[in-house]
Amino acid sequence: CRRDSKVTIYGNGDKYFAQFAFRVFKFLRTHNRVFLRCHIFFCVGNDKNSRCRQGCRNRKKRSLSSDYHTQVITLGPIILK
């Protein structure tokens, strides 16, 4: 969400990709290897009623509606120095 001070958007997906950075957590203990797991959803660009066009909103449920195109991405291990 662009209004979130923890998110920096470098490219908003006008092309074939989007680039962003976020600060959403910090580790409580020191770890040398971590895994990241993200649940993401995609919207059709010209759908004026899509979730992407609704802007920022607080999430109240853990699950996403089945009308979204969803994907789970896992990355790791990431070696921390």
Backbone torsions as a table, in degrees:
resi	resn	phi	psi	omega
1	CYS	NA	126.2	-176.2
2	ARG	-61.3	-27.3	-178.4
3	ARG	-80.9	-8.1	-179.6
4	ASP	-79.6	122.5	-177.0
5	SER	-68.2	-13.7	179.5
6	LYS	-88.1	-4.4	-176.7
7	VAL	-113.8	131.6	172.4
8	THR	-117.0	122.6	-179.6
9	ILE	-102.3	119.6	179.6
10	TYR	-93.2	-34.0	177.4
11	GLY	-147.6	132.0	-169.9
12	ASN	-97.0	14.7	177.9
13	GLY	88.6	12.5	176.6
14	ASP	-62.0	-26.2	177.5
15	LYS	-97.3	-136.7	-179.8
16	TYR	-98.8	5.3	-178.1
17	PHE	-151.9	165.7	175.1
18	ALA	-129.8	148.9	177.5
19	GLN	-128.5	135.0	-178.7
20	PHE	-156.2	163.4	174.7
21	ALA	-135.1	150.6	179.5
22	PHE	-149.7	150.9	174.6
23	ARG	-117.8	99.0	-175.2
24	VAL	-117.3	-11.0	-179.6
25	PHE	-159.2	166.2	167.8
26	LYS	-140.0	153.2	-176.3
27	PHE	-77.8	137.3	178.7
28	LEU	-80.8	-28.4	178.3
29	ARG	-125.3	164.7	178.6
30	THR	-81.2	126.6	176.9
31	HIS	-128.5	146.4	177.4
32	ASN	-99.6	-13.6	177.2
33	ARG	-138.4	135.1	178.1
34	VAL	-136.3	159.0	173.7
35	PHE	-120.2	142.1	174.6
36	LEU	-111.1	136.6	176.8
37	ARG	-130.8	125.2	-177.3
38	CYS	-124.0	138.9	170.2
39	HIS	-104.6	118.5	-178.0
40	ILE	-123.2	156.7	174.4
41	PHE	-131.7	150.9	-176.4
42	PHE	-116.8	147.0	177.4
43	CYS	-122.1	151.0	173.3
44	VAL	-73.3	128.1	-172.4
45	GLY	-58.9	-34.7	-176.4
46	ASN	-98.0	10.4	178.3
47	ASP	-86.6	105.5	-176.9
48	LYS	-69.0	-15.7	179.7
49	ASN	-102.0	8.5	-176.3
50	SER	-70.8	160.4	177.1
51	ARG	-59.9	-33.0	-179.3
52	CYS	-64.1	-30.9	-179.7
53	ARG	-81.3	-10.0	-177.1
54	GLN	-79.8	-10.1	178.6
55	GLY	76.8	-162.8	-176.9
56	CYS	-73.1	140.8	173.3
57	ARG	-156.4	151.8	178.0
58	ASN	-75.3	136.2	178.7
59	ARG	-85.1	126.5	179.9
60	LYS	-105.3	-20.5	-178.5
61	LYS	-115.7	153.9	176.7
62	ARG	-76.9	-31.2	-174.3
63	SER	-97.9	153.8	176.4
64	LEU	-96.3	150.1	177.8
65	SER	-60.7	150.0	-176.4
66	SER	-72.6	-8.0	179.4
67	ASP	-82.8	0.1	176.3
68	TYR	-92.1	152.0	170.5
69	HIS	-89.3	109.0	-174.1
70	THR	-110.2	157.4	178.0
71	GLN	-151.0	142.3	173.4
72	VAL	-107.6	128.7	-179.7
73	ILE	-121.0	130.0	176.5
74	THR	-119.3	133.3	-178.5
75	LEU	-128.1	131.9	175.9
76	GLY	148.1	172.9	5.6
77	PRO	-76.2	146.3	173.6
78	ILE	-101.0	124.0	-178.2
79	ILE	-88.3	120.3	179.1
80	LEU	-96.3	142.0	179.1
81	LYS	-105.0	NA	NA
